[in-house]
């Protein structure tokens, strides 16, 4: 299972499914590992397979593989192949056999710089999990992430809030968990923080799996205080993505045996029973967060916008739509840096130096 590039933990999600897979949720309650699994399979493409009505998860997964003729499926450049294998394992697992899914939304808007995807999992009639997809292989998604520096809320955050409202209006009597990996975790937190009082009262947990936090000046502290005890932010020990901006709620670091750049992959996170194996955040992770937040904090609004505009022009100049297409470029991406304004190029180089210093890139 998985690429040679990606090493998974010995006690991983597949081992969890073998160990707990024969136990129903009545026998063993839904837990943080189950939440993470649902944050992963939302990355699949369910267009044409799931709409607004409920359909059995296992049926959808079988159709997903059949639609791809069971060939080797690629989710994108940064996604390990073992993520695709997770769905096959779920099909064989009794624990998930009665889960239904509905209300699949998958939207890309290049004009408004939005990449948004979410799906609703019906664990039973009384318990619903909304899973928000993180950044995918499209450059639209990465450009939207960049907009977090200059815009609040970004369009995907607005959509995440609206999506929760729409699902609640359909199923007003259920208890909710909101989950997401990477940007999806940020969306889950935003939706929960800005939810109405009625919806907040029905939220059980908000799981943010290595997703970025928020700038202190942006978030409404009063609204946040109403759900802070429900937020669970779970980060790998050498977290990079999850250390962008400030984290909220209860933060838990988990043990992983791989290098920092690969730790965003939750299949590398060690599992102990029904939980991720707890550890502490590394010195490198804490220093990266401090360096990046200081770097962004020193830029005024005008400088941030100018830098983001230059970076977007740089991305557009590459003439590609996905990260996967980077491997097809005939010219080296570095040659396109001439498109930057002088001052923005200096900022970009400073940013790259931070990434190199903290082993995000080599």
N, C-alpha and C positions, 0 to 999 in steps of 0.2 A: 504494500500500500504506500503510495506516495513517490515523489521524485527522489533522485539521488541527492538533489540540492537540499532537501528538507528532511531533517532528522526529527522523528516524533519521540515523545517521552515513552519510557518503558511502561509506565502505568498511565495509559492514555484513554481517550474517549472510546476507542474500540474495546479496550479491556473492560471499561465500565459497562458497556452494553452487554458484554458476555457475562459479567458478574451480576448485574441488576436487571438484565433484559427480560427475565421471566417473571418479574414482579410488577403487578399492576400498581397504579397510583393509589388505589385503595389500600394495598398492602404496604407500600412504601411511598411516602409523600413526594410530590414534585420538588426537586431541589435545584441548587445552583448549576449542577452539571447538566441537568435536563434543560435548564434555561439557556446555557451556552450552546448546546446542540441545536436548539431552535434558532439561535442567532446565526448559526452557520448555514443551515439548509435553506435559509431565505435568500442566499446568494445564487441559488439555481434560477434558471429562467422558466417561469411558469406561465408565460404568455400563451393563451389558448387552452390552458389546462385548468386554471382556477379563475373564477370571476367573483361575483358577489355572493353566490350561494354556497352553502357548505358541501364539501365533498371529502371523502375519506383520504387522509394523508397518504396511506400506503398505496391507494389507487393512483393518486397523483404522481407519486414517485415512480411507480411502475411505468406510467405513461411518459414521464420525463425521459426515462432511459430508452423506452421504445421509440420515442420521437427522435432520439439521437442514434437509433439503430444499434444501441448498445456499443457503439464505437467509443474510442478514447475521447472523453469530453474535456475541453479546456475552458476554464472559467476566466482565465486571463494570466498575464505575465507574473503577477505577484501572488497567485493563488496556487497552493500545492495540490497535486493530484489526489492526495488522500482526502481532501475536502469533498471531492466528488464521490469517493467510496463510502462516505458516511451514510448517504441515502440508501445505498444497497444494504448496509448493515441494519438500518432502521426497518427496512422491509421485512427482515427476518426476525425482528424483535417484538415479542409479545407486549412489552411495556407500552409501545406506541400504537398498538393496533386499533384503538378506538378513538384516536385523535382525528378531528376533522379540521379542515382549513377553509378559509373564505376570504373575501374582500382583498384580493390581490391587486396591488397598484404598482405599476412600473413605469416611471415617467422620466424622460430626458428632454430638457429644454435648453438648447444652446444659447438662445437669445437672453434668457433670464439666468443662465448659469445654474441650472438645477438638475441634479440627479437624485431622484427619490424613489424608494421602493419599500413596501411594507406588506405584511401578510398577517392574518389573524389565525391563531391556533386555538381550537376549542378542545380543551383537555377533557372537559365534561360540560354539562349544562350550566353548572355554577361557576366554572373557572375558565377564564380566557387569557391567553398570552398573545400580546401584540409584539411581533418581531420586526425591527427596523433594520434594513440592509445598510451596510457600511459602504464606503467608497469602492467602486468596482473598477474595471479595466478602462473605462472611458475617460478621456481627458476632460470632458464636461464635469465629471465628478471631482477630479483633482482641481480644476479651476474654481469650483464651488468651495472646496476646502480652503483654498487660498483666500477666498472672499471673507472667511472668518476673521481675517486680520482687519478688514475695513468695514464690515457690515454686521449688524446685529438687529434683528435675526436674519440669517441667510434664508433663502427661499425654502430649502428642505426642512428647516426647523418649523417654519410656518405650516408647511404641508404635514409634518409629523403631528402637530397640535390639532390640525383640522381632521386628520385621519382618525385620531383617538376620539374626537367628538362624534364623527360619523358612525364609528363602530359602536360607541356607547349608546347612541340613539337607536341602534338596531337591537342591542343586547343590554338593556339598562339594569338588569337584575343579577348580573354576574360580578364576580370579583376579578380584578385584573392584575396581571404582571406585565410590565413593559420591559423589553429586553433589546439589546443591540450590541454588536461588535464594531469596534473602530468608530467611524462617524455615526453608525447606527446607535451606539451607546450614548453619544451626545444627543441624538435626536430623541431617544427614550427619556433622557433626563429633562430635556426642554419641554417635551409634551406633558410630562408629569408635573413639572413646576408651574406651567401656565394653564393647567387644566382647571376647570370650574371646581368649586367646593364640593359639588355633588359627585363628580368623577373622582376627585382626590380621596373622598371617603371610601371609595371602592377599590382604590389601588392598594395592593398588598406589598409588592416589591417593584423596584426599578433597578434593573441590572445593566450596568455599563461595563462591558468587557474591553478594556484597553482603548477606550475612546477618549478624545480630548475633552478638557473641561471648558470653563468659561472665563473670560476676563472679569475681574471683580467689579469693574464699573458698569458692566453690561447687565448682569443678572439682577433680578428683583429679589433682594434679600428677604423681604417679608414673605413673598410667595414661596421662595426656596425653603424657608424655615418650616413651612407647613408640610413638606414632604421629606426633609433631610434625613429623618430616621428610617425612611423607606428605601433610600438610595444605597445600593451596594456597588461600589466601583472596584473591580478586580483587575489587577495589573500584573504583568510578569515582573520578575525581580529587577530586570534591567530595562524597564519600560521606556519607550521613546514617544510613541504616538499618545499614550495616555498621560504623559507628563507635559503636554502642550496646554498652556493656560492653567487655571486653578481647578483642582478636583473638589467634588462636593460629596457630602454624606460619608458613610463608612468606607474607608479605603483598605483593601486587603492585597498584599503582594503575594504572588505564588511562585513556587520553585520551578525552574526550567533549566535543562542542561545545555542549551544551545547559545550561540553568540547573540549579542544584542539585536542585530538586524533581523534575525529570524524569530525573535521572541514574540512578535505580534501574532504569530501563528499559534492559536490556542491548542493545537494538537501537540505542541511541545511542552505544555503545562502539566506538571505532575499532579496526579489525582490520589487522594487518600480517602478511600471509602466513598462517601457521597459528597465530598468536598474537594476543592483544589488544595494542594498541600501548601500551607502557609509558610512564608518566610519574611524577609525584610527587603525594602527597596535598596538597590545598590547605591554606592557613592556616585558612580558614573551617572546613574539615572537622575539623582537629585541635582547634581551639578549641571546636567544637560537642561533640566527644567529651569534652573536659575539663569543659565546663560541665555537660553532662548527667550525667556520672559523679559530679561533685561534688554536684550536685543530689540524686541518688539516695543518694549516700553519707552525706549529712547526715541522712537520715531513718532513725529506728530502726525495728525490725520492726513495732512497734505502729502507728507513723505510716504506714508503707508499706501495711499491711493496711487501715487506715482509709481512706486515699486511694483505694486500688484498689476497695474496697467502694463508696465514694461514686461513683466513676467508672462502675462497673458499673450502679449504680442509675440514674445519669444516662442511660446508653446504653439501659437497659430502658425508661426513661420516654419515650423517643422513639417507642416502639411500632413499630419496624421490625426486620427480620431481616437486611437487606443494606445495604451502602453505597449501592448503586444507588437504594434507596428514599429516600435523603436528599433527592433532587430532588422527591419527592412530598409532603414535609412541608408542612403548612399553617401551622405555627407555626415561628418561627426557633429553631434549636437553642439559641441563647444564652439564650432565655427559660426553659429548663429547668434553668439553673444553680442556681436556688433550691433544688434538691433536695440540694445539697452542704451538709455541715456547714461552719460558718464557717471553721474551721481548714483543712479540706480544700479549700474554695473558694480560699483564699489560695495554697495549694500549686498548685492547678490553674492559677491566673492566672500564677504564677511560671513554671510549665512552658510555658505559651503564650508568655510573653515570651522564653524561650530559643529557642523555635521561630521566632518572628518575627525575633529578633536575627540568627539564623544562616540566614535566608531559606528556612527549611523551609516556612513558610506566610507569607501576606501579610496 
